[in-house]
């Protein structure tokens, strides 16, 4: 006998990237930062008083929210800390989408979104992206017609890495009847010359919610710290009503503040990743792969036979991400690694291509 709710029994869970073990593995499949966090993180861990763990953490992470607000030029009341970005997504759906109501998505996109929608037992309306991985001009009209209470857009887009500018985001927010959540998990890796910053938009759009995380840009994926920013009317019900009590631990808050105190270290890793991203994309293009311009810490490479290349790379201990889905069946999403990891990947792709020619 099953005791699951009916909608949970019918759904499939999120399929996360493999977490292979071994020192000789090249792991380019889960968009982690290949560089370690700031030394301030180690210092914070060394001086952390473990006796404090017997007590619950600061419930609303006021110190952390203050640091984040100061960095973004907003007020602490515009910020809520979350247990990783994924909790922020769950909280947004729980807060703004009734069961059986509609969640709006671009397609393709982050595959966790429809899983969280299934948990909430809400309907999903997907609007296909165009050939350049951008939403169509009538996105808002179509989602309004579907009654979307919340729309999720990942920007830079996953899995392509394409970045929508602030003007486009503002237009969509203005046209939507419901809440627009822009998932900025990868925004730290955008080229600085683009001067991309959506935070000021929350003052003009009371339906705009931005999701950020310290997992990628600050090399803290194992810590699970994220945050949502938006108008107080969006943030307060999450912080006061739907957020789990004590949702971000004492250690996590302390280490996150330490990491944020050294932005120069993080920026050096972002610069290194941008440089390697450009080199990796150019090298893949020279090998016959189509790679759109990415503003994230990964690239999407398309070529017929990508599934075979994925399997061959895996046999060599090199892990990238393959999605057996429409529009992505000939694509590999490749996290930008260190230069030595990227070299191993490229050498392996050359070797695989040579083997395929011999077999042919």
C-alpha positions as CSV (number, residue, x, y, z in Angstrom):
1,X,0.0,0.0,0.0
2,X,1.3,3.4,-0.9
3,X,0.7,6.4,1.3
4,X,2.1,9.0,-1.1
5,X,-0.1,11.8,-2.3
6,X,-1.4,11.0,-5.8
7,X,0.5,13.7,-7.5
8,X,3.7,12.6,-5.8
9,X,3.2,9.0,-6.8
10,X,2.7,10.0,-10.4
11,X,5.7,12.3,-10.6
12,X,9.4,11.6,-11.3
13,X,12.1,13.1,-9.2
14,X,14.9,15.4,-10.3
15,X,17.8,13.7,-12.0
16,X,21.0,15.3,-10.8
17,X,24.4,15.1,-12.4
18,X,26.5,12.2,-11.4
19,X,28.9,12.7,-8.5
20,X,31.7,10.3,-9.4
21,X,34.6,9.6,-7.0
22,X,38.3,9.2,-7.8
23,X,41.2,11.5,-8.0
24,X,41.7,10.9,-11.8
25,X,38.1,11.9,-12.7
26,X,37.5,15.0,-14.8
27,X,34.2,16.3,-13.5
28,X,32.6,18.8,-15.8
29,X,29.0,17.9,-15.4
30,X,27.4,19.9,-12.5
31,X,28.6,23.5,-13.1
32,X,30.7,23.7,-10.0
33,X,33.4,26.3,-9.7
34,X,36.8,24.5,-10.3
35,X,38.6,26.9,-7.9
36,X,38.6,26.8,-4.1
37,X,36.7,29.4,-2.0
38,X,38.5,32.4,-0.5
39,X,41.0,31.8,2.3
40,X,38.6,33.8,4.5
41,X,36.4,30.7,4.4
42,X,39.1,28.5,5.9
43,X,39.8,31.2,8.5
44,X,36.1,31.3,9.5
45,X,36.0,27.6,9.8
46,X,39.1,27.5,12.0
47,X,37.8,30.0,14.5
48,X,34.2,28.8,14.5
49,X,33.0,27.9,18.0
50,X,31.4,24.5,17.7
51,X,29.7,25.0,21.1
52,X,27.3,27.4,19.3
53,X,25.9,24.5,17.3
54,X,23.8,23.4,20.4
55,X,21.6,26.4,19.7
56,X,19.5,27.3,16.8
57,X,20.9,29.7,14.2
58,X,19.8,33.3,13.8
59,X,16.3,32.7,12.4
60,X,16.2,35.3,9.7
61,X,20.0,35.5,9.0
62,X,19.9,39.2,9.7
63,X,23.7,39.7,9.5
64,X,24.0,37.8,6.3
65,X,21.0,39.7,4.8
66,X,22.6,42.9,5.8
67,X,25.9,42.0,4.0
68,X,24.0,40.9,0.9
69,X,21.8,44.0,0.8
70,X,24.9,46.2,1.2
71,X,26.6,44.5,-1.8
72,X,23.5,44.9,-3.9
73,X,22.5,48.5,-3.0
74,X,19.1,47.4,-1.6
75,X,17.5,47.2,1.9
76,X,17.7,44.0,4.1
77,X,13.9,43.9,3.8
78,X,14.3,43.1,0.1
79,X,16.3,39.9,0.9
80,X,15.6,36.5,2.3
81,X,18.3,33.9,2.8
82,X,17.6,30.3,1.7
83,X,19.1,26.9,2.0
84,X,20.7,27.0,-1.5
85,X,19.0,28.4,-4.6
86,X,16.8,25.3,-4.9
87,X,15.0,26.1,-1.6
88,X,14.4,29.6,-3.0
89,X,12.6,28.1,-6.0
90,X,10.5,25.8,-3.8
91,X,9.6,28.7,-1.6
92,X,8.6,30.9,-4.5
93,X,6.3,28.2,-5.9
94,X,4.8,27.4,-2.5
95,X,4.1,31.0,-1.8
96,X,2.8,32.2,-5.2
97,X,1.3,29.2,-7.0
98,X,-1.9,27.5,-5.7
99,X,-2.2,23.7,-6.2
100,X,-3.7,23.2,-9.7
101,X,-2.8,26.8,-10.7
102,X,-0.2,27.4,-13.4
103,X,3.6,27.8,-13.4
104,X,5.1,29.3,-16.5
105,X,8.4,28.1,-18.0
106,X,10.6,28.6,-21.0
107,X,11.5,25.4,-22.7
108,X,14.1,24.0,-22.4
109,X,15.2,25.2,-19.0
110,X,16.3,24.0,-15.6
111,X,14.8,20.5,-15.1
112,X,14.1,21.1,-11.4
113,X,11.3,23.6,-12.2
114,X,8.7,21.1,-13.4
115,X,9.6,18.7,-10.5
116,X,8.9,21.3,-7.9
117,X,5.6,22.1,-9.8
118,X,4.7,18.5,-9.6
119,X,5.3,18.5,-5.8
120,X,3.0,21.5,-5.5
121,X,0.5,19.7,-7.8
122,X,0.3,22.7,-10.1
123,X,0.1,22.8,-13.9
124,X,3.0,23.8,-16.1
125,X,2.8,25.8,-19.2
126,X,6.0,25.8,-21.3
127,X,6.8,28.3,-24.0
128,X,9.5,27.2,-26.5
129,X,12.6,29.4,-26.8
130,X,13.6,30.5,-30.3
131,X,16.5,29.2,-32.2
132,X,18.9,31.6,-30.4
133,X,17.6,30.4,-26.9
134,X,15.6,33.5,-26.3
135,X,12.0,33.8,-25.3
136,X,9.6,34.8,-28.0
137,X,8.1,38.3,-28.0
138,X,4.7,37.0,-27.0
139,X,5.9,35.0,-24.0
140,X,4.0,37.1,-21.5
141,X,0.8,37.1,-23.6
142,X,0.8,33.3,-23.8
143,X,1.6,32.8,-20.1
144,X,-1.1,35.4,-19.1
145,X,-3.6,33.5,-21.2
146,X,-2.6,30.3,-19.4
147,X,-3.1,32.1,-16.0
148,X,0.5,31.7,-14.9
149,X,0.9,32.8,-11.3
150,X,4.7,32.5,-11.4
151,X,7.1,32.4,-14.4
152,X,10.6,31.1,-14.0
153,X,13.4,32.3,-16.3
154,X,17.0,31.2,-15.8
155,X,19.3,34.0,-16.9
156,X,22.0,33.3,-18.0
157,X,20.0,30.6,-19.6
158,X,20.6,27.0,-18.8
159,X,21.7,25.0,-20.6
160,X,22.8,27.5,-23.4
161,X,24.4,30.2,-21.3
162,X,22.7,33.0,-23.3
163,X,22.1,36.2,-21.3
164,X,19.0,38.4,-21.6
165,X,19.6,42.0,-21.0
166,X,17.9,44.1,-18.3
167,X,15.6,45.9,-20.8
168,X,14.2,42.5,-22.0
169,X,13.7,41.3,-18.4
170,X,12.0,44.6,-17.5
171,X,9.6,44.3,-20.5
172,X,8.6,40.8,-19.6
173,X,8.1,41.7,-15.9
174,X,5.9,44.7,-17.0
175,X,3.8,42.5,-19.4
176,X,3.3,39.6,-17.0
177,X,0.2,39.5,-14.8
178,X,1.9,37.2,-12.3
179,X,5.3,37.1,-10.6
180,X,8.5,36.8,-12.7
181,X,11.3,34.9,-11.0
182,X,14.7,35.3,-12.7
183,X,17.1,32.6,-11.7
184,X,20.5,34.2,-11.7
185,X,22.5,31.2,-10.5
186,X,25.2,31.9,-13.1
187,X,25.2,35.6,-13.3
188,X,28.5,36.1,-11.6
189,X,30.2,34.8,-14.7
190,X,28.8,37.4,-17.1
191,X,31.3,39.6,-18.9
192,X,31.8,42.7,-16.8
193,X,31.6,45.0,-19.8
194,X,28.0,44.1,-20.1
195,X,27.4,45.9,-16.8
196,X,24.5,43.4,-16.2
197,X,22.7,44.2,-12.9
198,X,19.0,43.5,-12.4
199,X,18.9,44.4,-8.7
200,X,17.8,48.0,-9.4
201,X,14.7,46.7,-11.3
202,X,13.1,45.5,-8.1
203,X,12.3,49.1,-7.2
204,X,10.3,49.5,-10.4
205,X,8.7,46.1,-10.7
206,X,6.9,44.8,-7.6
207,X,6.4,41.4,-9.4
208,X,10.1,40.7,-10.0
209,X,11.9,38.2,-7.9
210,X,15.6,37.5,-8.4
211,X,17.3,34.3,-7.2
212,X,21.1,34.2,-6.5
213,X,23.4,31.6,-5.0
214,X,26.9,31.4,-3.5
215,X,27.3,27.9,-4.9
216,X,28.8,28.8,-8.2
217,X,30.4,32.2,-8.0
218,X,31.8,31.8,-4.5
219,X,32.7,28.1,-4.7
220,X,30.4,27.1,-1.9
221,X,28.2,24.5,-3.5
222,X,28.7,22.2,-0.6
223,X,27.5,24.8,1.9
224,X,24.0,25.5,0.4
225,X,23.4,29.2,0.7
226,X,21.2,31.2,-1.7
227,X,18.9,34.2,-1.4
228,X,15.9,35.8,-3.0
229,X,15.6,39.6,-3.6
230,X,12.6,41.5,-4.6
231,X,9.9,44.0,-3.5
232,X,9.0,43.7,0.2
233,X,5.5,42.5,-0.9
234,X,7.2,39.4,-2.4
235,X,9.9,38.9,0.2
236,X,7.9,39.3,3.4
237,X,5.5,36.4,3.0
238,X,8.4,34.1,2.2
239,X,10.5,35.2,5.2
240,X,7.6,35.4,7.6
241,X,5.2,32.7,6.5
242,X,6.4,30.0,4.1
243,X,10.2,29.8,4.9
244,X,11.3,26.9,7.1
245,X,12.2,28.0,10.6
246,X,16.0,28.3,11.0
247,X,16.5,27.3,7.4
248,X,20.1,28.5,7.0
249,X,22.5,27.0,9.6
250,X,24.8,28.9,11.9
251,X,27.9,27.6,10.2
252,X,26.6,28.3,6.8
253,X,25.7,31.9,7.7
254,X,29.2,32.5,9.2
255,X,31.1,31.0,6.2
256,X,28.9,32.9,3.7
257,X,29.6,36.2,5.4
258,X,33.4,35.3,5.3
259,X,33.3,34.5,1.6
260,X,31.4,37.7,0.8
261,X,34.1,39.7,2.7
262,X,36.6,38.8,0.0
263,X,35.0,39.7,-3.3
264,X,38.3,40.1,-5.0
265,X,39.1,36.4,-4.6
266,X,35.8,35.4,-6.1
267,X,36.3,37.9,-9.0
268,X,39.6,36.3,-9.8
269,X,37.9,32.9,-10.2
270,X,35.2,34.5,-12.4
271,X,37.9,36.0,-14.6
272,X,39.8,32.7,-14.9
273,X,36.6,30.9,-15.8
274,X,35.6,33.5,-18.4
275,X,39.1,33.2,-20.0
276,X,38.8,29.4,-20.1
277,X,35.2,29.6,-21.3
278,X,36.4,31.5,-24.4
279,X,39.3,29.2,-25.0
280,X,37.1,26.1,-24.6
281,X,34.4,27.4,-26.9
282,X,36.8,28.4,-29.6
283,X,38.5,25.0,-29.5
284,X,35.2,23.1,-29.7
285,X,34.1,25.3,-32.7
286,X,37.4,24.4,-34.4
287,X,36.6,20.8,-33.9
288,X,33.2,21.2,-35.7
289,X,30.9,21.8,-32.7
290,X,28.4,24.6,-32.7
291,X,28.7,26.6,-29.4
292,X,26.5,29.7,-28.7
293,X,28.1,32.5,-26.8
294,X,27.8,31.7,-23.1
295,X,27.8,34.1,-20.2
296,X,27.7,31.2,-17.6
297,X,30.4,28.9,-16.3
298,X,29.5,26.3,-18.9
299,X,29.1,26.0,-22.7
300,X,26.5,24.1,-24.7
301,X,28.2,22.2,-27.6
302,X,26.1,20.7,-30.4
303,X,27.1,18.2,-33.0
304,X,25.4,15.1,-34.4
305,X,26.5,12.0,-32.4
306,X,26.9,13.9,-29.1
307,X,25.4,11.0,-27.2
308,X,28.1,8.7,-28.4
309,X,30.8,11.3,-27.5
310,X,29.2,11.6,-24.0
311,X,29.4,7.8,-23.5
312,X,33.0,7.7,-24.8
313,X,34.1,10.5,-22.5
314,X,32.5,8.8,-19.6
315,X,34.5,5.6,-20.3
316,X,37.6,7.8,-20.2
317,X,36.6,9.2,-16.8
318,X,35.5,12.6,-18.2
319,X,32.0,13.5,-17.1
320,X,29.9,16.1,-18.9
321,X,26.1,16.5,-19.0
322,X,23.9,15.0,-21.6
323,X,20.1,15.5,-21.8
324,X,18.1,13.1,-23.9
325,X,15.4,15.7,-24.6
326,X,14.0,17.5,-27.6
327,X,16.4,20.2,-29.0
328,X,19.2,18.8,-26.7
329,X,19.7,15.3,-28.0
330,X,22.7,16.4,-30.1
331,X,24.2,18.6,-27.3
332,X,26.6,18.3,-24.4
333,X,26.6,20.8,-21.6
334,X,30.2,21.2,-20.5
335,X,31.2,22.9,-17.2
336,X,34.3,25.2,-17.6
337,X,37.0,23.5,-15.7
338,X,40.6,24.4,-15.0
339,X,42.9,24.6,-18.0
340,X,44.3,21.1,-17.4
341,X,40.8,19.6,-17.2
342,X,39.7,21.4,-20.3
343,X,42.8,20.2,-22.1
344,X,42.0,16.6,-21.1
345,X,38.5,17.0,-22.4
346,X,39.6,18.5,-25.7
347,X,42.3,15.8,-26.2
348,X,39.7,13.1,-25.5
349,X,37.2,14.6,-28.0
350,X,39.9,14.6,-30.7
351,X,40.8,11.0,-29.9
352,X,37.1,9.9,-30.0
353,X,36.7,11.6,-33.4
354,X,39.7,9.7,-34.7
355,X,38.4,6.4,-33.4
356,X,35.0,7.1,-35.0
357,X,36.7,7.8,-38.4
358,X,38.7,4.5,-38.1
359,X,35.5,2.6,-37.2
360,X,33.7,4.2,-40.1
